Amino acid sequence: MYLGEVCFILFFFLLFYFIWMEKSAKYSFQKVKRINGWYGIFYKGIMYPVMKLRRRFHWRVKGDRLDFMKKVYVGKGEEDIFCLYYGKMACLIAAVFMCSLFLLSAGSLIEQKGKLIEKYFLERDSVLGQEKTVTLSAEIDGDAKEVVIPVSRKQYTDKQFQKKLKEAKTFVNQQYLGENTSPESITKPLNLVTQIDGNAINISWRLDADGLIGEDGSIYNEELEEKQQIEIQVIFSYGDMEKSVTKMLTILPKERTKEERKWESWQKELQTAQEKSKAESYLRLPDKAAGKKVSYKEKKIQVSHMIAGASLFFMVMMILLQEDRMRKEIQRREKELRMDYPEFVEHFVLLVGAGLNVKGAWERIAGDYKNERKERHYVYEEMLVSMREMENGMGEARAYELFGKRTGLLQYMKFCTLIVQNLKKGSDDLLRLLDYEVEDAFRERKENAKALGEEAGTKLLLPMMLMMVIVFALILYAAFYSM
């Protein structure tokens, strides 16, 4: 079965599988929030076998990798993170794989139109067509070689043959020796011209019967032991009108290998086939050369190889892009936490100053965010996690310490240290210490704003330089134009 047919069957089998799994109610994830968008098309079908393999081979996200991913997937457990992150990655790979199968199925139809008919025939163009060449792979006794075969068009009827015959003869006499200096010492290929610009006369050559000269002018003198005199004829024709001129040549000997003798024999057989079928609609390629069987096959564009290579490349790129997206999200998270810190501390100080205790202020801030949430903020998501930990029985101090550790930033760790010390020692200076922290936070916020401004100015430097170049160009153009 051909590759295209296999890919076609596999594509529709997988498509049916994914649609059936998507519509099926037998398998669903209760713990994991469903992935939205087009990922959902593949999610169930992908995650069903993946989760089976996970339980069978105990695949887990562990150690630093798990801590790293929890920064983005706030409040999610190890299984949830595995399903959300690796499930999305698997959906991307599945999408690329399905596209690859579709393209491979379609690509099997994008093949070169065959010119080789019944293994040994090449079709000629009509009398109004053009001469053409066909590139084939020929094989003689296991020895393969790429060959270029000229296929001439069918002949026209007789018109104005004598008009430019003299001109054609003069041109041929000047050109046919090629780089040879004399017809008495032929060692280099001949220039057997077949057409003349501005002249409608067809030029063909009737070569020696011994096969010393190829149809393209090549000299096959490898088997000669001494110089040999031969004659060739140049034929000027146009339809039924024909005139031939004989040329006497002396071929000097040259050694050649056994491989070259095989292909010389093939060339001779091809030449004979060309002559015999000149006026026929098909050229029959030689099936034997030097006593050996000749086989042919067409060179085709390997579309499937290109698609398979591109698919593998895109699968790898999907994995790398997913990892890069994760790293960028971590960087964005850290930047967002720094920017939200002054507002977070100020809000906390106001609530504590209004009479709420630490836990009450914490729950108030987290509750307001949960009820009025419009966009996600990592600091408040982490606060919600801490609040759920306290509701589940964890001590306040431990919950605050874990909050600071999860954020990973010195500011939040310092803030959590202050409120934990207050819980343990009962200090009355909490508000004063937090006021100092608010001042430091806003001072740092100013520094961050200044750094962001400088960064924006740097990014605008290139556009400003381009605008300056354009302005100078306009001024110079106006100055030269007015001179």
PEVEN-V850035 format. One record per pair of residues at least 12 apart in sequence whose ideal C-beta (glycine too) atoms are under 7 Angstrom apart, sorted by sequence separation. I is the first residue (numbers start at 1). J is the second residue. D is the distance in whole Angstrom. If there is no record, write none. Layout:
BEGIN
{{I | J | D} {I | J | D}}
END
This chain:
BEGIN
{{66 | 78 | 6} {69 | 81 | 5} {122 | 134 | 6} {178 | 190 | 5} {233 | 245 | 7} {273 | 285 | 7} {404 | 416 | 3} {418 | 430 | 7} {135 | 148 | 5} {136 | 149 | 6} {177 | 190 | 7} {178 | 191 | 4} {192 | 205 | 5} {233 | 246 | 5} {234 | 247 | 7} {273 | 286 | 6} {348 | 361 | 5} {351 | 364 | 6} {386 | 399 | 5} {403 | 416 | 6} {176 | 190 | 6} {366 | 380 | 6} {370 | 384 | 6} {386 | 400 | 7} {133 | 148 | 5} {134 | 149 | 5} {176 | 191 | 6} {231 | 246 | 5} {232 | 247 | 5} {270 | 285 | 7} {401 | 416 | 6} {418 | 433 | 5} {69 | 85 | 6} {133 | 149 | 6} {175 | 191 | 5} {176 | 192 | 6} {212 | 228 | 7} {231 | 247 | 7} {270 | 286 | 6} {386 | 402 | 7} {400 | 416 | 5} {418 | 434 | 7} {27 | 44 | 6} {61 | 78 | 5} {133 | 150 | 5} {134 | 151 | 6} {176 | 193 | 7} {231 | 248 | 5} {232 | 249 | 6} {269 | 286 | 4} {348 | 365 | 7} {366 | 383 | 4} {386 | 403 | 5} {29 | 47 | 7} {60 | 78 | 6} {133 | 151 | 7} {175 | 193 | 5} {212 | 230 | 6} {347 | 365 | 6} {365 | 383 | 6} {366 | 384 | 5} {22 | 41 | 6} {115 | 134 | 5} {131 | 150 | 7} {132 | 151 | 5} {213 | 232 | 6} {229 | 248 | 7} {230 | 249 | 6} {400 | 419 | 6} {401 | 420 | 6} {418 | 437 | 7} {61 | 81 | 6} {116 | 136 | 7} {210 | 230 | 7} {266 | 286 | 6} {269 | 289 | 5} {400 | 420 | 5} {27 | 48 | 6} {61 | 82 | 5} {131 | 152 | 5} {172 | 193 | 6} {229 | 250 | 5} {230 | 251 | 6} {362 | 383 | 7} {366 | 387 | 5} {382 | 403 | 6} {22 | 44 | 6} {131 | 153 | 5} {208 | 230 | 4} {415 | 437 | 6} {18 | 41 | 6} {21 | 44 | 4} {130 | 153 | 6} {190 | 213 | 7} {208 | 231 | 7} {227 | 250 | 6} {228 | 251 | 5} {266 | 289 | 4} {397 | 420 | 5} {18 | 42 | 6} {21 | 45 | 4} {129 | 153 | 5} {192 | 216 | 7} {208 | 232 | 6} {227 | 251 | 7} {265 | 289 | 4} {363 | 387 | 6} {382 | 406 | 6} {171 | 196 | 5} {192 | 217 | 4} {207 | 232 | 5} {227 | 252 | 5} {265 | 290 | 4} {362 | 387 | 7} {382 | 407 | 6} {127 | 153 | 6} {191 | 217 | 6} {206 | 232 | 7} {227 | 253 | 6} {397 | 423 | 5} {18 | 45 | 4} {21 | 48 | 6} {122 | 149 | 7} {124 | 151 | 6} {127 | 154 | 5} {190 | 217 | 4} {205 | 232 | 6} {206 | 233 | 4} {224 | 251 | 6} {226 | 253 | 6} {262 | 289 | 6} {396 | 423 | 6} {397 | 424 | 6} {17 | 45 | 6} {124 | 152 | 7} {125 | 153 | 5} {126 | 154 | 6} {168 | 196 | 6} {189 | 217 | 5} {205 | 233 | 7} {225 | 253 | 6} {262 | 290 | 5} {266 | 294 | 6} {122 | 151 | 5} {124 | 153 | 6} {127 | 156 | 6} {189 | 218 | 5} {205 | 234 | 6} {206 | 235 | 6} {224 | 253 | 4} {261 | 290 | 7} {124 | 154 | 6} {189 | 219 | 6} {205 | 235 | 7} {221 | 251 | 5} {224 | 254 | 7} {411 | 441 | 7} {168 | 199 | 6} {172 | 203 | 7} {188 | 219 | 7} {203 | 234 | 7} {204 | 235 | 5} {221 | 252 | 7} {167 | 199 | 6} {187 | 219 | 7} {219 | 251 | 6} {221 | 253 | 6} {222 | 254 | 5} {168 | 201 | 5} {186 | 219 | 6} {203 | 236 | 6} {204 | 237 | 7} {221 | 254 | 4} {222 | 255 | 6} {223 | 256 | 7} {222 | 256 | 2} {164 | 199 | 5} {168 | 203 | 7} {201 | 236 | 5} {202 | 237 | 5} {344 | 379 | 5} {47 | 83 | 6} {165 | 201 | 7} {202 | 238 | 6} {164 | 201 | 6} {201 | 238 | 5} {340 | 377 | 6} {359 | 396 | 6} {200 | 238 | 6} {222 | 260 | 6} {223 | 261 | 7} {178 | 217 | 7} {212 | 251 | 5} {222 | 261 | 7} {340 | 379 | 5} {47 | 87 | 5} {50 | 90 | 6} {161 | 201 | 7} {46 | 87 | 7} {336 | 377 | 7} {337 | 378 | 6} {336 | 378 | 6} {337 | 379 | 6} {43 | 87 | 6} {46 | 90 | 5} {220 | 264 | 5} {46 | 91 | 6} {333 | 378 | 5} {31 | 79 | 7} {32 | 80 | 5} {43 | 91 | 6} {46 | 94 | 5} {31 | 80 | 6} {35 | 84 | 7} {39 | 88 | 6} {42 | 91 | 4} {32 | 83 | 4} {32 | 84 | 7} {35 | 87 | 6} {39 | 91 | 4} {42 | 94 | 4} {35 | 88 | 6} {42 | 95 | 7} {211 | 264 | 7} {214 | 267 | 5} {29 | 83 | 7} {35 | 91 | 7} {215 | 271 | 5} {211 | 268 | 4} {176 | 234 | 7} {215 | 274 | 7} {358 | 419 | 5} {172 | 234 | 6} {186 | 249 | 5} {183 | 247 | 7} {186 | 250 | 6} {358 | 422 | 7} {183 | 248 | 6} {185 | 250 | 6} {186 | 251 | 5} {187 | 252 | 5} {358 | 423 | 7} {183 | 249 | 5} {184 | 250 | 5} {186 | 252 | 7} {183 | 250 | 7} {185 | 252 | 6} {168 | 236 | 5} {337 | 407 | 6} {341 | 411 | 5} {345 | 415 | 6} {165 | 236 | 6} {176 | 247 | 7} {338 | 409 | 7} {341 | 412 | 7} {337 | 409 | 6} {334 | 409 | 7} {169 | 245 | 7} {161 | 238 | 4} {160 | 238 | 7} {165 | 243 | 6} {353 | 431 | 6} {159 | 238 | 6} {352 | 431 | 6} {158 | 238 | 7} {159 | 239 | 6} {161 | 241 | 3} {158 | 239 | 4} {156 | 238 | 7} {157 | 239 | 4} {158 | 240 | 4} {349 | 431 | 7} {352 | 434 | 7} {156 | 239 | 5} {157 | 240 | 7} {158 | 241 | 5} {14 | 98 | 6} {155 | 239 | 6} {349 | 434 | 5} {349 | 435 | 7} {11 | 98 | 7} {345 | 434 | 7} {349 | 438 | 6} {11 | 101 | 4} {10 | 101 | 6} {11 | 102 | 6} {345 | 437 | 6} {346 | 438 | 5} {345 | 438 | 5} {7 | 101 | 5} {11 | 105 | 6} {345 | 441 | 5} {7 | 104 | 4} {8 | 105 | 4} {7 | 105 | 5} {342 | 441 | 4} {4 | 104 | 7} {341 | 441 | 5} {342 | 442 | 5} {3 | 104 | 7} {4 | 105 | 5} {342 | 445 | 5} {4 | 108 | 2} {3 | 108 | 6} {2 | 108 | 6} {339 | 448 | 7} {338 | 448 | 6} {143 | 259 | 7} {145 | 263 | 6} {143 | 262 | 7} {149 | 270 | 7} {140 | 262 | 5} {155 | 279 | 6} {154 | 279 | 7} {140 | 266 | 6} {152 | 278 | 7} {138 | 266 | 7} {151 | 283 | 5} {140 | 289 | 6} {140 | 290 | 7} {141 | 292 | 4} {140 | 292 | 5} {140 | 294 | 5} {139 | 294 | 7} {138 | 294 | 6} {139 | 295 | 5} {124 | 281 | 6} {123 | 281 | 7} {124 | 282 | 7} {138 | 296 | 6} {123 | 282 | 6} {124 | 283 | 6} {137 | 296 | 7} {122 | 282 | 7} {136 | 296 | 5} {137 | 297 | 5} {121 | 282 | 5} {122 | 283 | 4} {121 | 283 | 7} {136 | 298 | 6} {137 | 299 | 6} {121 | 284 | 6} {122 | 285 | 7} {120 | 284 | 5} {135 | 299 | 6} {117 | 282 | 7} {120 | 285 | 5} {120 | 287 | 6} {119 | 296 | 6} {116 | 296 | 6} {116 | 298 | 5} {115 | 298 | 7} {114 | 298 | 6} {112 | 298 | 7} {112 | 300 | 5} {111 | 300 | 6} {112 | 301 | 6} {111 | 301 | 7} {110 | 303 | 5} {107 | 303 | 4} {108 | 304 | 7} {107 | 304 | 6} {104 | 304 | 5} {107 | 307 | 5} {104 | 307 | 5} {103 | 307 | 5} {100 | 307 | 6} {100 | 311 | 4} {97 | 311 | 7} {96 | 311 | 6} {96 | 314 | 5} {96 | 315 | 5} {93 | 315 | 5} {96 | 318 | 6} {93 | 318 | 6} {92 | 318 | 4} {89 | 319 | 6} {92 | 322 | 7} {89 | 322 | 5} {72 | 326 | 7} {72 | 329 | 5} {72 | 330 | 6} {71 | 330 | 6} {72 | 333 | 7} {71 | 333 | 6} {3 | 304 | 5} {74 | 378 | 6} {75 | 381 | 7} {74 | 381 | 4} {74 | 382 | 6} {75 | 384 | 7} {75 | 385 | 4} {74 | 385 | 6}}
END
